[in-house]
Amino acid sequence: MASVAAFAVSSMGAVTAFTASRSAIPKFAARAITARHMSTGPMPFDDEKMPFYALGVNLAKQMGGQTNFKTLLEDEELEIVLQGFGETLKGTSVQEPQVVLSTFGPALNKILADRSEKIVDRVKKDGEEYIANFLECNDDAVKTDSGLIYCPMKEGDGKQPELSNTVEVHYHGTLTDGTVFDSSVDRGQTISFPLGAVIKGWQEGLALMKEGGKATLVIPSDLGYGDNGSGDAIPPGATLKFEVELFKVT
C-alpha cells in the first residue's frame, strides 16, 4: 500500500528505458498497470533450497519495481528475456554482453517507449470517460477550471485550509476500476500532513472543504501523478478517486 509519502508532489519527466554503458545497468521507464496479487500456497522447494528461490524473487522484484514486463511483453518475449538473464548470469552466453547491449539497447528503448505510451494513452482515455460518467451521474459534482471534480458529500462548518496549513483527514483512494490503492479508512487511523506538500488535486480539493466536511475528489492524471504514476499502486496516466473527510486544520 502507498504511504503518505506517496502523496508528495511527483516529479514529471521522461525516464530512459535502457542505457548501455560499461557497467550496463538497465533503467526501465514503464510501471505496472496494476499491482499483481498472487495467492498464497505451498512453497515450490524445500527449506534448504528456498533461500536461492528467494534470491530470484528479489531480483525479479528489483527489476519489476520499475517495469511490469508481464504487461509490456508477450509470453514468448518474456521467455527470451529470462534466457538472456540466465545465460548472462551463468556466463554461458554465445555473445559478449556489452556487444548485445550496445547493439540492441536502442531498439529496446523504442519498443518499451512505444508500448508504454500506448498503455498511458489508454489509461488516460479511460479516465476521461470515467469523469464524464461521474459528472452525469452526480448532480452535485462540479468540474473546476483545472479539471478537478469536486463532489460534496457532507458540508463542514469549521476552518477552511490553505496551502500553509496541516490537515488531518481520513481518505479512501481507488482507481477508476474500483481497485483500492490506499486507504486510511481501511487502516483505521487518520493521517496528518502539510497541504502544500501533496499532489495538486488534493491541494485544490481540500481547499474547497471545511472542517467536518466530506467530499469525493476525482483527480485527472495531470493533477495527480501524471505519466509517471506512483510505484506499483498508481499506474501512469491514472485518474484517481478519493473520498476525503476533513477533521482538523492547523
C-alpha positions as a printed NumPy array, in Angstrom:
array([[  0.   ,   0.   ,   0.   ],
       [  1.165,   3.503,  -0.728],
       [  2.233,   5.522,   2.299],
       [  1.557,   9.195,   2.95 ],
       [  4.881,   9.887,   1.268],
       [  3.278,   8.715,  -1.945],
       [  1.09 ,  11.798,  -1.896],
       [  4.119,  14.08 ,  -2.239],
       [  4.165,  16.119,  -5.423],
       [  5.531,  13.848,  -8.147],
       [  8.335,  14.868, -10.484],
       [  7.311,  14.858, -14.127],
       [  9.936,  13.782, -16.61 ],
       [ 10.795,  11.131, -19.138],
       [ 12.879,   8.21 , -17.989],
       [ 15.219,   6.472, -20.399],
       [ 14.164,   2.893, -20.842],
       [ 17.63 ,   1.462, -21.323],
       [ 21.142,   2.84 , -21.01 ],
       [ 24.095,   0.821, -22.191],
       [ 27.436,   1.556, -20.562],
       [ 30.436,  -0.407, -19.41 ],
       [ 28.669,  -1.04 , -16.137],
       [ 25.458,  -1.791, -18.144],
       [ 22.679,  -1.245, -15.654],
       [ 19.297,  -1.058, -17.451],
       [ 16.746,   1.546, -16.458],
       [ 13.172,   0.943, -17.47 ],
       [ 10.501,   3.588, -17.958],
       [  7.14 ,   1.864, -17.745],
       [  5.473,   0.971, -14.478],
       [  2.871,  -1.615, -13.69 ],
       [ -0.695,  -1.005, -14.815],
       [ -1.907,  -2.559, -11.597],
       [ -0.13 ,  -4.39 ,  -8.806],
       [ -0.202,  -8.145,  -9.343],
       [ -1.556, -10.078,  -6.418],
       [ -0.733, -13.768,  -6.094],
       [ -2.49 , -16.154,  -3.796],
       [ -0.572, -17.861,  -1.036],
       [  0.193, -21.544,  -1.393],
       [  2.864, -24.183,  -0.822],
       [  6.491, -23.228,  -1.403],
       [  7.979, -24.574,  -4.665],
       [ 11.094, -26.017,  -2.934],
       [ 12.097, -27.345,   0.443],
       [ 13.507, -25.084,   3.154],
       [ 17.132, -25.696,   2.132],
       [ 16.544, -24.527,  -1.445],
       [ 14.042, -21.749,  -0.815],
       [ 16.711, -19.113,   0.079],
       [ 18.004, -19.375,  -3.508],
       [ 14.468, -19.108,  -4.844],
       [ 14.099, -16.022,  -2.652],
       [ 17.149, -14.534,  -4.401],
       [ 15.384, -14.969,  -7.718],
       [ 12.249, -13.353,  -6.306],
       [ 14.315, -10.426,  -5.02 ],
       [ 15.997,  -9.863,  -8.379],
       [ 12.648, -10.035, -10.179],
       [ 11.092,  -7.53 ,  -7.778],
       [ 14.011,  -5.141,  -8.22 ],
       [ 13.523,  -5.25 , -11.976],
       [  9.732,  -5.297, -11.817],
       [  9.584,  -2.382,  -9.413],
       [ 10.229,  -0.098, -12.376],
       [  8.669,  -2.15 , -15.162],
       [  5.876,  -4.688, -15.287],
       [  7.28 ,  -6.918, -18.018],
       [  4.167,  -9.078, -17.889],
       [  2.21 ,  -6.041, -19.065],
       [  4.639,  -4.871, -21.757],
       [  5.907,  -8.176, -23.17 ],
       [  4.315, -11.178, -24.837],
       [  4.925, -14.573, -23.218],
       [  7.43 , -15.557, -25.921],
       [  9.305, -12.291, -25.482],
       [  9.394, -12.768, -21.723],
       [ 10.933, -16.216, -22.194],
       [ 13.698, -14.628, -24.305],
       [ 14.31 , -12.084, -21.532],
       [ 14.649, -14.899, -18.99 ],
       [ 17.018, -16.788, -21.3  ],
       [ 19.249, -13.754, -21.683],
       [ 19.207, -13.203, -17.927],
       [ 20.071, -16.824, -17.159],
       [ 22.824, -17.187, -19.747],
       [ 24.464, -13.917, -18.711],
       [ 24.269, -14.836, -15.039],
       [ 25.844, -18.259, -15.685],
       [ 28.394, -16.949, -18.198],
       [ 27.134, -19.214, -20.994],
       [ 26.055, -16.52 , -23.451],
       [ 27.308, -17.008, -27.014],
       [ 27.87 , -13.262, -27.39 ],
       [ 29.667, -10.67 , -25.3  ],
       [ 27.043,  -8.977, -23.093],
       [ 28.383,  -5.497, -23.844],
       [ 28.073,  -6.087, -27.586],
       [ 24.447,  -7.171, -27.121],
       [ 23.665,  -4.112, -25.015],
       [ 25.363,  -1.643, -27.369],
       [ 23.772,  -3.166, -30.467],
       [ 20.223,  -3.768, -29.288],
       [ 19.77 ,  -1.353, -26.378],
       [ 18.37 ,   1.435, -28.598],
       [ 15.836,  -0.978, -30.113],
       [ 14.736,  -1.996, -26.617],
       [ 14.321,   1.673, -25.707],
       [ 11.994,   2.225, -28.628],
       [  9.919,  -0.914, -28.037],
       [  9.326,  -0.127, -24.364],
       [  8.673,   3.561, -25.003],
       [  6.151,   2.849, -27.773],
       [  4.285,   0.228, -25.781],
       [  4.329,   2.306, -22.605],
       [  2.922,   5.33 , -24.445],
       [  0.051,   3.288, -25.829],
       [ -0.78 ,   1.996, -22.358],
       [ -0.687,   5.502, -20.843],
       [ -2.918,   6.853, -23.619],
       [ -5.451,   4.095, -22.968],
       [ -5.429,   4.736, -19.22 ],
       [ -5.957,   8.48 , -19.773],
       [ -8.858,   7.826, -22.144],
       [-10.462,   5.52 , -19.574],
       [-10.083,   8.328, -17.032],
       [-11.775,  10.868, -19.291],
       [-14.708,   8.516, -19.823],
       [-14.946,   7.875, -16.08 ],
       [-15.047,  11.608, -15.328],
       [-17.769,  12.223, -17.934],
       [-19.865,   9.397, -16.482],
       [-19.293,  10.591, -12.894],
       [-20.491,  14.091, -13.745],
       [-23.548,  12.688, -15.497],
       [-24.474,  10.511, -12.514],
       [-23.778,  13.053,  -9.736],
       [-25.762,  16.283,  -9.927],
       [-23.788,  17.874,  -7.065],
       [-20.427,  17.28 ,  -8.737],
       [-18.643,  20.266, -10.27 ],
       [-15.659,  20.444, -12.575],
       [-13.211,  23.224, -11.749],
       [-11.15 ,  25.176, -14.264],
       [ -8.188,  22.885, -13.604],
       [-10.186,  19.736, -14.391],
       [-10.668,  18.572, -10.784],
       [-14.049,  17.014,  -9.995],
       [-15.396,  18.048,  -6.586],
       [-18.499,  16.402,  -5.189],
       [-19.566,  17.387,  -1.648],
       [-20.91 ,  14.551,   0.498],
       [-21.278,  16.476,   3.763],
       [-20.749,  20.196,   4.282],
       [-18.418,  21.216,   7.08 ],
       [-18.738,  24.291,   9.255],
       [-15.216,  24.686,  10.6  ],
       [-11.954,  26.172,   9.367],
       [-11.109,  26.09 ,   5.659],
       [ -7.494,  25.071,   4.919],
       [ -4.866,  26.951,   2.949],
       [ -1.631,  25.547,   1.5  ],
       [  0.286,  26.67 ,   4.573],
       [ -1.91 ,  24.564,   6.886],
       [ -1.577,  20.996,   8.121],
       [ -4.707,  18.905,   7.717],
       [ -5.943,  15.774,   9.482],
       [ -8.055,  13.568,   7.241],
       [ -9.488,  10.178,   6.53 ],
       [ -9.33 ,   9.12 ,   2.884],
       [-10.165,   6.155,   0.698],
       [ -8.372,   6.117,  -2.657],
       [ -9.387,   3.997,  -5.645],
       [ -8.588,   3.693,  -9.326],
       [-11.392,   4.073, -11.842],
       [-11.909,   0.296, -11.889],
       [-12.551,   0.323,  -8.136],
       [ -9.136,  -1.018,  -7.104],
       [ -8.181,   0.378,  -3.683],
       [ -4.596,   1.644,  -3.776],
       [ -4.511,   3.345,  -0.373],
       [ -6.946,   3.961,   2.453],
       [ -6.524,   5.442,   5.902],
       [-10.109,   4.292,   6.495],
       [ -9.106,   0.663,   5.954],
       [ -6.14 ,   1.143,   8.286],
       [ -8.444,   2.659,  10.91 ],
       [ -6.235,   5.68 ,  11.568],
       [ -6.476,   9.278,  10.382],
       [ -3.417,  10.927,   8.892],
       [ -1.997,  14.456,   9.09 ],
       [  0.221,  16.208,   6.54 ],
       [  1.073,  19.69 ,   5.222],
       [ -1.409,  20.524,   2.487],
       [  1.277,  22.244,   0.425],
       [  3.284,  19.001,   0.164],
       [  0.747,  16.845,  -1.664],
       [ -0.476,  16.449,  -5.236],
       [ -2.283,  19.383,  -6.867],
       [ -5.644,  17.645,  -6.877],
       [ -5.522,  17.308,  -3.102],
       [ -4.338,  20.889,  -2.649],
       [ -7.244,  22.257,  -4.645],
       [ -9.847,  19.814,  -3.372],
       [ -9.068,  20.183,   0.345],
       [ -9.02 ,  23.962,  -0.012],
       [-12.703,  23.767,  -1.045],
       [-13.641,  21.936,   2.157],
       [-14.18 ,  22.959,   5.77 ],
       [-13.521,  21.067,   8.99 ],
       [-16.202,  18.443,   9.469],
       [-16.843,  18.147,   5.748],
       [-16.629,  15.121,   3.492],
       [-16.251,  15.094,  -0.29 ],
       [-15.359,  12.96 ,  -3.268],
       [-12.44 ,  14.157,  -5.373],
       [-11.901,  12.774,  -8.861],
       [ -8.405,  13.773,  -9.879],
       [ -7.179,  13.576, -13.509],
       [ -3.613,  12.471, -14.011],
       [ -2.209,  15.967, -14.628],
       [ -3.342,  16.93 , -11.117],
       [ -2.102,  13.637,  -9.674],
       [  0.944,  11.589, -10.612],
       [  0.995,  12.29 , -14.352],
       [  2.673,   9.966, -16.81 ],
       [  4.994,   8.598, -14.114],
       [  2.395,   7.093, -11.799],
       [  3.482,   6.092,  -8.321],
       [  5.136,   2.724,  -7.772],
       [  3.062,  -0.365,  -8.466],
       [ -0.065,   1.095,  -6.869],
       [ -0.893,   4.001,  -9.198],
       [ -0.445,   3.471, -12.947],
       [  0.981,   6.107, -15.283],
       [ -1.751,   8.429, -16.526],
       [ -4.258,   7.233, -13.934],
       [ -7.336,   9.181, -12.874],
       [ -7.853,   8.823,  -9.117],
       [-10.957,   8.913,  -6.947],
       [-10.745,   9.867,  -3.266],
       [-13.396,  10.036,  -0.605],
       [-11.949,  12.524,   1.875],
       [-13.171,  13.581,   5.313],
       [-11.534,  16.672,   6.814],
       [-11.259,  16.55 ,  10.6  ],
       [ -8.828,  19.283,  11.596],
       [ -6.936,  22.243,  10.165],
       [ -3.873,  23.62 ,  11.985]])
